[in-house]
Amino acid sequence: MPKNAYELAADVVVVILGGGRGARLDPLTRRRSKPAVPIAGKYRLIDIPISNAINSGMERMFLLTQYNSVSLHRHIHQTYKFDPFSPGIVQILAAQQTLESENWFQGTADAVRQNLRTIMELRGDYVLILSGDHMYRMDYRRMLADHLEHRAQVSLGVIPCSEAETSQFGLVRVDQGGRIVEFREKPQTAAARAGMAVDPGLLRAHEVDATRPYLASMGIYLFDKQALARALDNTLIDFGRDVIPSVVGSMTIQSHFFTGYWRDIGTIRAFFDAHLDLVRPEPPFDFYEQGWPFYTHPRSLPNARVSDTRFLHSILAEGSVVDGCEIEQTIVGVRSRIKNARIRRTLIMGADPSPPPAPAGAPPIGIGDGCEIENAIIDKNARIGRNVRLVNAAGHREAEGPGWAIRDGIVVVPKNAVIAEGTVI
């Protein structure tokens, strides 16, 4: 009897790409890889694809890592411990020298190719390839169902986008049945994206707004295992730029429409905006949906303690102490310490359980008395002295100084940084 997507989900091999240097997220990625970057006060980016996979019944996961991966490995080891009688696993496949290759991973496709022998030896006929730096909630079984229904060899997750967004993503052109007939990587001009708009009837069929007439690749790929081996039987480096365009026309490639919330948060601006989405009165995405939890490292922390503080549209994580503050549109991460401060439109990542020793004369970890902070990202273990103003009053787009940086107009205080008393940025 033929199996359906729900029955086959347990046999899907999930491969999660651990990311490269993540230069566009600097300075958040100076000490960690992109998937290890803290989000939403208590999670890390990698928790999103792993949680989506677990909730989709796809519990055999392999995480490909290379750059700045120590904290990512530690998080995986501490967090994802499955029942000993369950097939569930999150196994790390770090870059290594082998008889087949002595090189580091050169790109997304090369990373999978270098681990292809391991993947091919595993049980199951399907391989789901995911990125570790997107924010979304998705049932991958629906994508598998589309894949089976259309007898596809490859399926791509696609999301409608506006003309202004087309230069950021790979674009696909599909026929009336959703089969992909063309792929263009990040077209930068009107001429480069000419002819890629979706037929209005197809948009209506998927209940998509006409203001988003293009289809962007989400970086989610579902392959028949044998099709993956054929697609990688070459020296092509990247899935989006190289592999997918090379197999259009020679393989059956199906689109899987996704119309929910999805953000590629590979830049400081996108990362910041995604967090402001979380603190809207009616957020387009949050971590609270019953029946589809997002998992992370469990902590034995006390509840947050708040005194004489006004919160508006904010999120407060456990283990925090906040006293005498005005906080608006802000996420306060685990173990934060804030006193007599005014904070608006800011992400505060909090502190580690065992932060490094304080430099001589440095203020304590947290945000000191009399501070004003707006449109900022404060990374873990930051030490911000009294009467500091982080508001980018000069309106810089890009700048850098001791213990701080400005990216896309947003003030960023890196991990373990020290901002001296009275500093104005």
C-alpha positions as CSV (number, residue, x, y, z in Angstrom):
1,M,0.0,0.0,0.0
2,P,1.4,3.5,-0.9
3,K,2.5,5.5,2.1
4,N,1.4,9.1,2.6
5,A,3.5,12.1,3.7
6,Y,2.7,11.6,7.4
7,E,3.8,7.9,7.3
8,L,7.0,8.7,5.3
9,A,8.0,11.7,7.5
10,A,10.0,9.6,9.9
11,D,12.2,8.3,7.0
12,V,13.1,11.8,5.7
13,V,16.8,12.7,6.3
14,V,17.0,16.4,7.4
15,V,20.2,18.2,6.6
16,I,20.6,21.7,8.3
17,L,23.3,24.0,6.9
18,G,25.2,25.6,9.8
19,G,26.2,28.7,7.9
20,G,29.4,30.4,6.8
21,R,31.0,33.5,8.1
22,G,27.8,35.5,8.4
23,A,29.6,38.7,7.6
24,R,26.3,40.6,7.1
25,L,25.4,39.9,10.7
26,D,28.6,41.3,12.1
27,P,29.3,42.0,14.9
28,L,26.8,39.4,16.2
29,T,28.8,36.7,14.4
30,R,32.3,37.6,15.5
31,R,32.2,35.0,18.2
32,R,29.6,32.5,16.9
33,S,28.1,31.2,13.7
34,K,24.7,32.5,12.4
35,P,22.6,29.6,13.7
36,A,24.0,30.1,17.2
37,V,22.9,33.8,17.4
38,P,20.4,34.3,20.3
39,I,16.9,35.3,19.3
40,A,13.6,36.3,21.1
41,G,15.1,36.5,24.5
42,K,15.8,32.8,25.2
43,Y,16.2,30.9,21.9
44,R,18.9,30.5,19.2
45,L,18.3,30.6,15.5
46,I,19.1,26.9,15.1
47,D,16.1,26.1,17.3
48,I,13.7,27.1,14.6
49,P,14.5,24.6,11.8
50,I,15.1,21.8,14.4
51,S,11.8,22.5,16.2
52,N,9.9,22.6,12.8
53,A,11.5,19.3,11.9
54,I,10.6,17.7,15.2
55,N,7.0,18.9,15.0
56,S,6.8,17.6,11.4
57,G,7.8,14.1,12.6
58,M,11.2,14.3,11.0
59,E,13.6,13.6,13.8
60,R,16.7,12.4,12.1
61,M,18.7,15.6,11.7
62,F,22.3,16.3,10.6
63,L,23.8,19.7,11.2
64,L,26.7,20.7,8.9
65,T,29.1,23.1,10.7
66,Q,32.3,24.9,10.0
67,Y,32.7,28.5,11.1
68,N,32.9,29.7,14.7
69,S,31.0,26.6,15.7
70,V,31.9,26.0,19.4
71,S,28.9,27.7,20.9
72,L,26.6,26.0,18.3
73,H,28.0,22.6,19.2
74,R,27.6,23.3,22.9
75,H,23.9,24.3,22.4
76,I,23.1,21.2,20.4
77,H,24.7,19.0,22.9
78,Q,22.9,20.6,25.9
79,T,19.5,20.9,24.3
80,Y,18.6,18.0,22.0
81,K,18.5,14.8,23.9
82,F,16.0,12.3,22.6
83,D,14.4,9.3,24.3
84,P,16.9,6.3,24.0
85,F,14.1,4.3,22.3
86,S,13.4,7.0,19.8
87,P,15.2,7.3,16.4
88,G,15.5,11.1,17.0
89,I,19.0,12.6,16.7
90,V,20.7,15.9,15.9
91,Q,24.1,14.8,14.8
92,I,26.9,17.3,14.0
93,L,28.8,16.8,10.8
94,A,31.7,19.2,11.1
95,A,34.0,20.1,8.2
96,Q,36.8,17.6,8.0
97,Q,39.5,16.3,5.6
98,T,38.6,13.0,3.9
99,L,40.0,10.9,1.1
100,E,37.4,12.6,-1.2
101,S,38.2,16.2,-0.2
102,E,40.9,18.0,1.9
103,N,39.1,21.3,1.6
104,W,36.8,23.3,3.9
105,F,33.1,23.6,2.8
106,Q,33.1,26.0,-0.2
107,G,29.3,26.6,-0.2
108,T,26.0,25.0,0.6
109,A,26.1,22.4,-2.1
110,D,29.7,21.6,-1.5
111,A,29.0,21.1,2.2
112,V,26.3,18.5,1.4
113,R,28.4,16.9,-1.3
114,Q,31.3,16.3,1.2
115,N,28.8,14.5,3.4
116,L,26.9,12.7,0.7
117,R,28.3,9.3,1.5
118,T,26.9,9.5,5.0
119,I,23.5,10.7,3.7
120,M,23.2,8.0,1.1
121,E,23.9,5.3,3.6
122,L,20.9,6.3,5.8
123,R,17.5,4.7,5.6
124,G,14.9,6.6,3.6
125,D,14.4,8.0,0.0
126,Y,14.1,11.7,0.7
127,V,16.5,14.4,1.9
128,L,15.2,17.8,3.2
129,I,17.8,20.5,3.2
130,L,17.3,23.5,5.5
131,S,19.0,26.8,6.3
132,G,19.8,27.7,9.9
133,D,19.1,31.5,9.7
134,H,15.4,31.9,8.9
135,M,12.4,32.7,11.2
136,Y,9.2,30.8,10.3
137,R,6.8,28.1,11.4
138,M,6.3,25.4,8.8
139,D,5.0,21.8,8.6
140,Y,7.4,20.1,6.2
141,R,5.0,17.2,5.8
142,R,2.9,19.4,3.6
143,M,5.9,20.0,1.3
144,L,6.5,16.3,1.2
145,A,2.8,15.7,0.3
146,D,3.2,18.1,-2.6
147,H,6.4,16.4,-3.6
148,L,4.7,13.0,-3.7
149,E,1.6,14.2,-5.4
150,H,3.5,15.8,-8.3
151,R,6.0,12.9,-8.5
152,A,8.8,15.5,-8.2
153,Q,12.5,14.7,-8.0
154,V,13.2,18.1,-6.3
155,S,10.8,20.5,-4.5
156,L,11.5,24.0,-3.5
157,G,9.8,26.0,-0.8
158,V,8.7,29.3,-2.3
159,I,7.1,32.4,-0.9
160,P,5.4,35.3,-2.7
161,C,7.4,38.6,-2.7
162,S,7.1,42.1,-3.9
163,E,9.1,43.7,-6.8
164,A,11.2,45.6,-4.2
165,E,12.3,42.4,-2.6
166,T,13.3,40.5,-5.7
167,S,17.0,41.5,-5.6
168,Q,17.4,39.7,-2.2
169,F,16.3,36.2,-3.3
170,G,16.5,33.6,-6.0
171,L,13.3,33.9,-8.1
172,V,11.4,31.0,-9.7
173,R,9.1,30.9,-12.7
174,V,6.4,28.2,-12.6
175,D,3.8,26.8,-14.9
176,Q,0.1,26.5,-14.1
177,G,0.8,23.2,-12.2
178,G,3.5,24.8,-10.0
179,R,6.4,23.1,-11.8
180,I,9.5,25.3,-11.8
181,V,10.6,26.1,-15.4
182,E,13.2,28.8,-14.6
183,F,15.4,30.0,-11.7
184,R,17.2,33.3,-11.5
185,E,19.5,34.1,-8.5
186,K,18.9,37.6,-7.0
187,P,18.1,39.6,-10.1
188,Q,19.3,43.2,-9.5
189,T,17.5,45.1,-12.4
190,A,14.1,45.2,-14.0
191,A,15.6,43.6,-17.1
192,A,17.0,40.7,-15.0
193,R,13.6,39.9,-13.5
194,A,11.6,40.4,-16.7
195,G,9.1,37.6,-17.3
196,M,9.4,36.2,-13.8
197,A,6.1,37.4,-12.4
198,V,3.5,34.8,-11.6
199,D,0.3,34.4,-13.5
200,P,-2.5,36.3,-11.6
201,G,-4.8,33.2,-11.8
202,L,-2.1,31.1,-9.9
203,L,-1.8,33.8,-7.3
204,R,-5.6,33.8,-6.7
205,A,-5.6,30.0,-6.5
206,H,-3.1,30.3,-3.6
207,E,-4.9,33.3,-2.1
208,V,-1.8,35.5,-2.6
209,D,-2.0,39.3,-2.7
210,A,-1.4,40.8,-6.2
211,T,1.2,43.2,-4.7
212,R,3.5,40.1,-4.3
213,P,3.6,38.7,-7.9
214,Y,7.0,37.1,-7.7
215,L,8.1,33.8,-6.1
216,A,11.2,33.8,-3.9
217,S,13.1,30.7,-3.0
218,M,13.1,30.1,0.8
219,G,16.3,28.0,0.7
220,I,14.3,24.9,1.6
221,Y,15.0,22.0,-0.7
222,L,13.4,18.5,-0.8
223,F,15.3,15.9,-2.9
224,D,14.7,12.3,-3.9
225,K,17.9,10.8,-2.6
226,Q,19.1,9.6,-6.0
227,A,18.2,13.0,-7.6
228,L,20.4,14.7,-4.9
229,A,23.3,12.4,-5.8
230,R,22.9,13.3,-9.5
231,A,22.6,17.0,-8.8
232,L,25.8,17.0,-6.9
233,D,27.8,14.8,-9.3
234,N,29.9,17.9,-10.3
235,T,31.9,20.7,-8.7
236,L,29.1,23.2,-8.3
237,I,29.3,25.1,-5.0
238,D,26.0,26.6,-4.1
239,F,22.4,25.3,-4.3
240,G,20.7,28.6,-5.1
241,R,23.3,30.1,-7.4
242,D,24.5,26.9,-9.1
243,V,22.8,23.6,-8.5
244,I,19.1,24.4,-8.8
245,P,19.5,26.4,-12.1
246,S,21.6,23.5,-13.5
247,V,18.8,20.9,-13.0
248,V,15.9,23.0,-14.2
249,G,14.7,21.3,-17.4
250,S,16.5,18.0,-16.7
251,M,14.6,17.1,-13.5
252,T,11.0,17.5,-12.3
253,I,11.2,20.4,-9.9
254,Q,8.0,21.4,-8.0
255,S,7.3,24.5,-6.1
256,H,5.7,24.3,-2.7
257,F,3.8,27.6,-2.0
258,F,4.2,28.9,1.6
259,T,2.1,32.0,2.5
260,G,2.8,32.3,6.2
261,Y,5.4,34.4,8.0
262,W,9.0,33.9,6.9
263,R,12.0,36.1,7.3
264,D,15.5,35.6,6.1
265,I,17.4,37.3,9.0
266,G,20.9,37.3,7.5
267,T,21.4,41.1,8.0
268,I,21.4,43.3,11.0
269,R,18.4,45.2,9.7
270,A,16.4,42.1,9.0
271,F,17.4,40.6,12.3
272,F,16.3,43.8,14.1
273,D,13.0,44.1,12.2
274,A,12.1,40.4,12.9
275,H,12.4,41.1,16.6
276,L,10.2,44.2,16.4
277,D,7.6,42.0,14.7
278,L,7.6,39.9,17.9
279,V,6.5,42.8,20.1
280,R,3.7,44.1,18.0
281,P,0.3,44.1,19.7
282,E,-0.8,41.4,17.2
283,P,2.5,39.9,16.1
284,P,2.6,38.2,12.6
285,F,4.8,35.6,14.2
286,D,5.4,34.5,17.7
287,F,6.6,31.5,19.7
288,Y,3.4,30.8,21.6
289,E,1.3,28.7,19.2
290,Q,-0.1,25.7,21.1
291,G,0.6,22.4,19.5
292,W,3.7,23.6,17.7
293,P,6.3,24.5,20.3
294,F,9.8,25.8,19.7
295,Y,12.4,24.0,21.7
296,T,15.6,25.4,23.3
297,H,18.0,24.7,26.1
298,P,16.0,24.2,29.3
299,R,17.2,26.5,32.1
300,S,16.5,26.3,35.9
301,L,16.0,30.0,36.3
302,P,13.8,31.9,38.7
303,N,11.0,34.1,37.4
304,A,11.8,37.6,36.4
305,R,11.7,40.2,39.2
306,V,10.3,43.6,38.3
307,S,10.0,46.7,40.5
308,D,8.6,50.2,39.7
309,T,8.8,49.6,35.9
310,R,6.5,50.3,33.0
311,F,6.4,47.8,30.1
312,L,4.7,48.5,26.8
313,H,4.6,45.9,24.0
314,S,7.7,44.0,25.3
315,I,8.9,40.5,26.2
316,L,10.7,39.7,29.4
317,A,12.6,36.5,29.8
318,E,13.2,34.5,33.0
319,G,16.0,35.2,35.4
320,S,15.9,39.0,34.8
321,V,15.9,41.8,37.3
322,V,14.4,45.1,36.2
323,D,14.1,48.1,38.5
324,G,12.8,51.6,37.9
325,C,12.6,51.5,34.1
326,E,10.5,52.5,31.2
327,I,10.7,49.8,28.5
328,E,8.8,49.9,25.2
329,Q,8.9,47.6,22.1
330,T,11.8,45.7,23.6
331,I,12.9,42.1,24.2
332,V,14.7,41.6,27.5
333,G,16.7,38.3,27.4
334,V,17.6,35.8,30.1
335,R,19.5,37.0,33.1
336,S,19.3,40.7,32.2
337,R,20.0,43.3,34.8
338,I,18.6,46.8,34.1
339,K,18.2,49.7,36.5
340,N,16.6,53.2,36.1
341,A,16.8,53.1,32.3
342,R,14.7,54.2,29.4
343,I,14.8,51.7,26.6
344,R,12.8,51.7,23.4
345,R,12.9,49.4,20.3
346,T,15.8,47.3,21.5
347,L,16.8,43.7,21.7
348,I,18.7,42.8,24.9
349,M,20.2,39.3,24.7
350,G,20.9,39.0,28.4
351,A,23.8,37.1,30.0
352,D,25.5,33.7,30.0
353,P,25.5,31.6,33.2
354,S,29.3,31.9,33.5
355,P,30.4,35.1,31.8
356,P,34.1,36.0,31.4
357,P,35.7,38.0,34.2
358,A,35.2,41.7,34.2
359,P,38.0,43.9,32.9
360,A,39.6,46.2,35.4
361,G,37.3,49.1,36.3
362,A,34.4,47.8,34.1
363,P,30.8,48.2,35.2
364,P,28.8,45.1,36.2
365,I,27.0,43.1,33.5
366,G,23.8,44.8,32.5
367,I,22.5,48.3,31.8
368,G,23.4,50.9,34.4
369,D,21.5,53.6,36.2
370,G,20.3,56.5,34.0
371,C,20.9,55.0,30.6
372,E,18.8,55.8,27.5
373,I,18.8,53.2,24.7
374,E,16.9,53.3,21.5
375,N,17.0,51.3,18.2
376,A,19.8,49.0,19.5
377,I,20.9,45.4,19.9
378,I,22.7,44.6,23.1
379,D,24.5,41.3,22.9
380,K,25.2,38.9,25.8
381,N,27.3,39.9,28.8
382,A,27.5,43.5,27.7
383,R,28.6,45.9,30.5
384,I,27.0,49.3,30.0
385,G,27.9,51.9,32.6
386,R,25.8,54.7,34.2
387,N,24.3,57.6,32.2
388,V,25.1,56.0,28.8
389,R,23.1,57.2,25.7
390,L,22.9,54.7,22.8
391,V,20.6,56.5,20.4
392,N,22.6,57.2,17.2
393,A,21.8,60.9,17.5
394,A,24.0,61.7,14.5
395,G,22.0,59.3,12.3
396,H,25.0,57.3,11.0
397,R,24.2,54.3,8.7
398,E,27.6,52.6,9.4
399,A,30.1,53.4,12.1
400,E,32.4,51.7,14.6
401,G,33.9,52.5,18.0
402,P,35.3,50.9,21.1
403,G,32.7,48.4,22.3
404,W,30.1,49.4,19.7
405,A,29.1,49.4,16.1
406,I,26.4,50.9,13.9
407,R,24.9,48.7,11.2
408,D,22.0,49.8,9.0
409,G,21.5,52.7,11.4
410,I,21.1,50.3,14.4
411,V,23.5,50.6,17.4
412,V,25.0,47.2,18.2
413,V,26.9,46.4,21.4
414,P,28.9,43.1,20.7
415,K,29.1,40.2,23.1
416,N,31.2,40.9,26.2
417,A,31.7,44.5,25.2
418,V,32.2,47.3,27.8
419,I,30.6,50.8,27.3
420,A,32.1,53.3,29.8
421,E,30.1,55.5,32.1
422,G,28.7,58.7,30.3
423,T,29.3,57.4,26.8
424,V,27.1,59.0,24.1
425,I,26.6,57.3,20.7
